[in-house]
């Protein structure tokens, strides 16, 4: 018999895939929306836990966005993410939840951490750059989970996914991360036969990209009560490093764009390099990513063409 799982942020990009994957695995899932419970208000979080009485909580709800959004709203991203996470953790503990699965971010890593990023290096320097405040909020929640385990014996699993992409992503320029932003830009450029596209940064920065279905599968593994992975963070990714220039070229091919790509080096591009050591995910969760990047990008471009406004 499956667990009764509460998914915060269940209506979001990763949330929708996670809810579907949890239900397919036999779990009973509640995925309330922000209109039902405002997670920045403690009385609402108390009411949610009291009304739904979950066995397990997957905390996906977040205030987040791409580099432009992080530059525009660093205080809000730090405050809302820390506040929501702390209140969900405390109220889950108070109603007797058996496990919290916290979704964190690679932005919590120090900018100069050795590569590939290993979970033991989280505290070897502050998170910096445009996404630093968002990363600091998530790092606070890592420590909160560890503290609650020490004091209360409350069990948490902290997952640190690579950059997510896939069908149903946020393609609004004000909210989008790098993959959906590039897909929208290049599809529109291909459709209008634009001679060139201008991107932020130099293209030399590197990231790791994880298909949203793979991320949801990792969350399902973390919910499994038969596994006891511990509270130490677990990277969730492919372990493969891809430059933004390489990603851009793949998106351009998938979109059918044949013009020129230009780079505005006066604009920020975040951490210089970022990709993950995924050994712990394999050992603790039995997790390995399955979706190839080129195939995943082609699928996402097709979805965007069929579903854009």
C-alpha positions as CSV (number, residue, x, y, z in Angstrom):
1,X,0.0,0.0,0.0
2,X,1.3,3.4,-0.9
3,X,1.9,6.5,1.3
4,X,-0.4,9.4,1.6
5,X,1.7,12.2,0.1
6,X,1.3,15.9,0.2
7,X,3.0,17.7,-2.6
8,X,3.4,21.5,-2.2
9,X,3.8,23.2,-5.5
10,X,2.0,20.3,-7.1
11,X,0.6,22.5,-9.8
12,X,4.0,23.7,-11.0
13,X,6.3,22.3,-13.7
14,X,8.1,19.7,-11.6
15,X,5.0,19.3,-9.4
16,X,2.7,18.0,-12.1
17,X,5.2,15.3,-13.2
18,X,5.9,14.4,-9.6
19,X,2.2,14.0,-8.8
20,X,1.7,11.8,-11.8
21,X,4.7,9.7,-11.0
22,X,3.7,9.3,-7.3
23,X,0.2,8.2,-8.3
24,X,1.6,5.8,-10.9
25,X,3.7,4.3,-8.1
26,X,0.6,3.6,-6.0
27,X,0.6,6.6,-3.6
28,X,-2.4,8.7,-2.6
29,X,-1.5,12.3,-3.5
30,X,-2.8,15.6,-2.4
31,X,-1.5,18.6,-4.3
32,X,-3.3,21.8,-3.0
33,X,-2.7,25.1,-4.8
34,X,-1.6,28.4,-3.3
35,X,-5.3,29.6,-3.6
36,X,-6.1,26.8,-1.1
37,X,-3.2,27.4,1.3
38,X,-0.9,30.4,1.3
39,X,2.4,28.8,2.4
40,X,3.9,32.2,3.4
41,X,1.3,32.3,6.3
42,X,1.8,29.9,9.2
43,X,-1.9,29.6,9.9
44,X,-2.5,28.4,6.4
45,X,0.4,25.9,6.6
46,X,-1.1,24.6,10.0
47,X,-4.5,24.3,8.3
48,X,-3.1,22.4,5.4
49,X,-1.3,19.9,7.6
50,X,-4.3,19.5,9.8
51,X,-6.8,19.1,6.9
52,X,-4.7,16.6,4.8
53,X,-2.8,14.7,7.5
54,X,-0.1,13.3,5.1
55,X,2.3,10.5,5.9
56,X,5.0,12.2,3.7
57,X,5.5,15.7,2.4
58,X,7.3,16.6,-0.8
59,X,8.1,20.3,-0.6
60,X,8.4,21.7,-4.1
61,X,6.7,25.1,-3.7
62,X,9.3,27.9,-4.4
63,X,9.7,31.5,-5.4
64,X,12.2,31.1,-8.2
65,X,13.1,32.1,-11.8
66,X,16.0,32.6,-14.2
67,X,18.9,35.0,-13.8
68,X,16.9,38.1,-14.7
69,X,14.3,37.2,-12.0
70,X,17.0,36.6,-9.4
71,X,18.6,39.9,-10.2
72,X,15.3,41.7,-9.8
73,X,14.0,39.9,-6.7
74,X,16.9,38.7,-4.5
75,X,15.2,39.7,-1.2
76,X,11.9,38.1,-2.1
77,X,13.5,34.9,-3.2
78,X,15.5,34.6,0.0
79,X,12.6,35.5,2.3
80,X,9.8,33.5,0.8
81,X,11.8,30.3,0.2
82,X,13.2,30.3,3.7
83,X,9.9,31.2,5.3
84,X,7.9,28.5,3.4
85,X,10.4,25.8,4.0
86,X,10.7,26.4,7.7
87,X,7.0,26.6,8.3
88,X,6.3,23.4,6.2
89,X,9.1,21.6,8.1
90,X,7.8,22.7,11.6
91,X,4.1,22.0,10.9
92,X,5.0,18.6,9.3
93,X,6.8,17.7,12.5
94,X,4.0,18.8,14.7
95,X,1.4,16.6,13.0
96,X,3.6,13.5,12.9
97,X,4.6,13.4,9.2
98,X,7.0,10.5,8.8
99,X,9.3,12.0,6.1
100,X,9.8,15.4,4.4
101,X,11.4,15.4,0.9
102,X,12.9,18.8,0.4
103,X,13.7,19.9,-3.2
104,X,16.8,22.2,-3.1
105,X,19.0,23.8,-5.8
106,X,22.5,23.7,-7.2
107,X,22.5,27.4,-6.5
108,X,23.2,26.5,-2.9
109,X,26.7,25.3,-3.8
110,X,29.7,27.7,-3.4
111,X,30.7,29.3,-6.6
112,X,34.2,27.9,-6.4
113,X,33.3,24.4,-5.2
114,X,35.4,21.6,-6.9
115,X,33.9,19.9,-9.9
116,X,32.0,17.7,-10.2
117,X,29.9,19.2,-7.4
118,X,29.9,16.8,-4.4
119,X,27.5,17.1,-1.5
120,X,30.2,17.3,1.1
121,X,31.3,20.7,-0.3
122,X,28.1,22.6,0.3
123,X,29.5,24.5,3.3
124,X,32.9,25.3,1.8
125,X,32.0,28.9,1.0
126,X,28.9,31.0,0.5
127,X,26.6,30.7,-2.5
128,X,27.3,33.7,-4.7
129,X,26.3,35.5,-7.9
130,X,22.9,36.4,-9.1
131,X,21.3,33.3,-7.6
132,X,23.1,33.5,-4.3
133,X,20.2,34.7,-2.1
134,X,17.9,31.9,-3.5
135,X,20.7,29.4,-2.8
136,X,21.2,30.7,0.7
137,X,17.6,30.2,1.5
138,X,17.8,26.6,0.4
139,X,21.0,26.0,2.3
140,X,19.3,27.3,5.5
141,X,16.6,24.6,4.9
142,X,19.3,21.9,4.6
143,X,20.6,22.9,8.0
144,X,17.0,23.0,9.4
145,X,16.4,19.5,8.2
146,X,19.6,18.2,9.8
147,X,18.7,20.1,13.0
148,X,15.2,18.7,13.2
149,X,16.7,15.2,12.8
150,X,19.1,15.8,15.7
151,X,16.5,17.3,18.1
152,X,13.3,15.5,17.1
153,X,14.4,12.5,15.1
154,X,12.4,13.9,12.2
155,X,13.3,12.3,8.9
156,X,14.1,14.4,5.8
157,X,15.6,13.7,2.4
158,X,17.2,16.7,0.6
159,X,17.4,16.4,-3.2
160,X,19.5,18.8,-5.3
161,X,18.4,18.5,-8.9
162,X,20.3,19.8,-11.9
163,X,18.7,22.4,-14.1
164,X,15.3,21.0,-15.1
165,X,13.7,21.1,-18.5
166,X,10.9,19.4,-20.4
167,X,7.3,19.7,-21.7
168,X,5.2,22.1,-19.7
169,X,8.1,24.3,-18.5
170,X,7.7,28.0,-17.8
171,X,8.3,29.8,-21.1
172,X,7.3,33.3,-19.9
173,X,10.5,35.4,-20.3
174,X,9.9,36.9,-16.8
175,X,10.0,33.4,-15.2
176,X,11.9,31.1,-17.4
177,X,15.2,29.3,-16.8
178,X,17.8,28.8,-19.4
179,X,16.3,26.0,-21.5
180,X,12.8,27.3,-21.9
181,X,14.1,30.8,-22.5
182,X,16.4,29.5,-25.3
183,X,13.6,27.4,-26.8
184,X,11.2,30.3,-27.0
185,X,13.9,32.6,-28.4
186,X,15.0,30.2,-31.1
187,X,11.6,28.9,-32.1
188,X,10.4,32.5,-32.5
189,X,13.6,33.4,-34.4
190,X,13.1,30.4,-36.7
191,X,9.5,31.2,-37.3
192,X,10.3,34.8,-38.3
193,X,13.5,33.9,-40.1
194,X,15.5,36.3,-37.9
195,X,19.1,36.6,-39.0
196,X,20.5,36.3,-35.5
197,X,19.7,35.7,-31.8
198,X,21.5,37.4,-28.9
199,X,22.0,35.6,-25.7
200,X,23.3,36.7,-22.3
201,X,26.9,35.9,-21.2
202,X,29.7,34.3,-23.2
203,X,28.3,30.8,-23.7
204,X,31.3,29.3,-21.9
205,X,29.4,28.7,-18.6
206,X,28.5,25.1,-18.1
207,X,25.5,23.5,-16.5
208,X,23.9,20.0,-16.2
209,X,20.4,19.4,-17.5
210,X,17.9,16.9,-16.2
211,X,14.6,16.0,-17.8
212,X,11.6,16.7,-15.6
213,X,10.5,13.0,-15.8
214,X,13.8,11.9,-14.5
215,X,13.6,14.3,-11.6
216,X,10.1,13.1,-10.7
217,X,11.4,9.5,-10.7
218,X,14.1,10.5,-8.3
219,X,11.5,12.1,-6.0
220,X,9.4,8.9,-6.1
221,X,12.5,6.9,-5.0
222,X,13.1,9.4,-2.1
223,X,9.5,8.9,-0.9
224,X,9.8,5.1,-0.8
225,X,9.6,4.2,2.9
226,X,11.8,1.1,2.2
227,X,14.8,3.5,1.6
228,X,16.6,5.3,4.3
229,X,19.0,7.6,2.5
230,X,19.6,10.0,5.4
231,X,19.4,13.8,5.7
232,X,22.7,14.6,3.9
233,X,21.9,16.3,0.5
234,X,21.6,14.1,-2.6
235,X,22.5,15.4,-6.1
236,X,19.9,14.4,-8.7
237,X,21.2,14.6,-12.2
238,X,23.0,13.0,-15.2
239,X,26.6,13.8,-14.2
240,X,27.2,15.3,-17.6
241,X,28.5,18.8,-18.2
242,X,27.1,20.9,-21.0
243,X,28.2,24.4,-22.0
244,X,25.6,27.0,-22.6
245,X,27.0,27.4,-26.1
246,X,26.5,23.6,-26.7
247,X,23.0,23.8,-25.3
248,X,22.2,26.7,-27.5
249,X,23.4,24.9,-30.6
250,X,21.3,21.9,-29.7
251,X,18.2,24.1,-29.2
252,X,18.8,25.9,-32.4
253,X,19.0,22.6,-34.3
254,X,15.8,21.4,-32.7
255,X,14.0,24.6,-33.5
256,X,15.2,24.7,-37.1
257,X,17.0,28.0,-36.7
258,X,19.8,28.6,-39.2
259,X,20.9,32.1,-38.4
260,X,23.8,33.5,-36.3
261,X,24.1,33.3,-32.5
262,X,25.6,36.3,-30.8
263,X,26.6,36.8,-27.1
264,X,26.2,39.8,-24.9
265,X,29.2,39.5,-22.5
266,X,28.1,42.6,-20.5
267,X,25.2,40.5,-19.0
268,X,25.6,38.0,-16.1
269,X,25.7,34.3,-16.6
270,X,25.9,33.0,-13.0
271,X,28.5,30.4,-11.8
272,X,31.2,29.7,-14.4
273,X,30.8,25.9,-14.3
274,X,28.3,23.5,-12.7
275,X,27.8,19.8,-12.9
276,X,27.2,17.1,-10.3
277,X,28.7,14.1,-8.8
278,X,25.7,11.7,-8.9
279,X,27.3,8.8,-7.0
280,X,25.2,9.3,-3.9
281,X,21.9,9.3,-5.9
282,X,22.8,6.0,-7.4
283,X,23.9,4.4,-4.1
284,X,21.2,5.8,-1.8
285,X,18.2,5.9,-4.1
286,X,19.1,3.5,-7.0
287,X,18.6,6.5,-9.3
288,X,20.0,7.0,-12.8
289,X,18.7,9.5,-15.4
290,X,17.4,8.0,-18.6
291,X,16.4,10.8,-20.9
292,X,19.0,11.9,-23.5
293,X,19.5,15.6,-23.7
294,X,19.0,16.0,-27.5
295,X,15.9,13.8,-27.4
296,X,14.5,15.7,-24.5
297,X,15.1,19.1,-26.1
298,X,13.4,17.9,-29.3
299,X,10.4,16.8,-27.3
300,X,10.3,20.1,-25.4
301,X,10.5,22.2,-28.6
302,X,7.7,20.2,-30.1
303,X,5.6,20.7,-27.0
304,X,6.2,24.5,-27.1
305,X,5.3,24.8,-30.7
306,X,2.0,22.9,-30.0
307,X,1.1,24.7,-26.8
308,X,2.4,28.3,-26.9
309,X,-0.2,31.0,-26.7
